[in-house]
Amino acid sequence: MIYLDAFKRKKFVERACHDKKVKEMIDLIPTVISKDTQKAVINILECISRDIKVGRVIDNHEVKIYSRRMVEEITSNQNAMMYLEKIRKYDNYTFTHSVNVCLLSVLTGMDLNLPRQEIEELALGAILHDLGKILINESILKKTERLTKVEFEEVKHHPYNSYCIISKDSAIGEIPKLIAYQHHERYNSSGYPRKLYGNQISGYAVITALADVYDALTTDRIYRRGYLPYEATKIILSFSAEKFCPKITRAFIQNISIYPPGSLVKINTGDIGIVIKVNKKLILRPVVRLLLDSSNDSYKTVNDIDLSKELDYFIVGAVDMEIS
Ligand SMILES: [Fe+2]
């Protein structure tokens, strides 16, 4: 990781944020899931949570329609970019998190060649996996300090809560229920609530667990800044052998954009640029628009470099600042 010093960073960000063309270009990057669908799923989850809180039986009809729509959009937009950051404009973490987890889970399921029917159930489970959190004391969920043992024990109930809520609907199949109940279980039995081990854990739950951990790591929280995709991938790889199935971890990692559009990167020449396009087959070699040369002077003309073609150039690291 490369850190710009405070002065250079300020100067740099001011410059990058004022570069309208760069911002417009990033905004034009098609997202895998349309903004309308993202918003609709978040709204539906908000309504469902209100119903759960007042003890009303929830209606999953709409959520099923939209989870299917998400699968349709993901499978038909394979050339679009996975772009989680954009969803985070909406400030309700739990619901935006569910949309992100769904996207990452579906991409992994596609990589594992799961049949369409299973991918649709995987999507539904990923959207509903954390619903049981609604029944956990809000002050615990919003707490920024370390949880006490008693508080953590309460949090550990949420997978079972989710399972119970989902199970009330007889039209929901087994896969979403397994995802809800097992998404915090880990291969080495270190998870919860039942400390399941290895193959006792459903593969669908492992897919959702990886997506869950990755999205949590890359999200900004009140108490810490989100890790960059490149750092989060390294963190997951550091414990994946003990905690997750290796085959599923490999499929998951293939869909992670190490340097997604909008990332600031340093090139081996010392220049700093912003990623404007990702080459899906060469994820470490995106197209980069150069912003600053090695003396920290900005480029006066547009200077794009396709690292998949210009093989003398390569990224030496991520810069710890992105355009917001
Ligand atoms: Fe959870």
Boltz pocket constraint, residues with backbone or C-beta under 6 A from the ligand:
constraints:
  - pocket:
      binder: B
      contacts: [[A, 129], [A, 130], [A, 158], [A, 159], [A, 183], [A, 184]]
      max_distance: 6.0
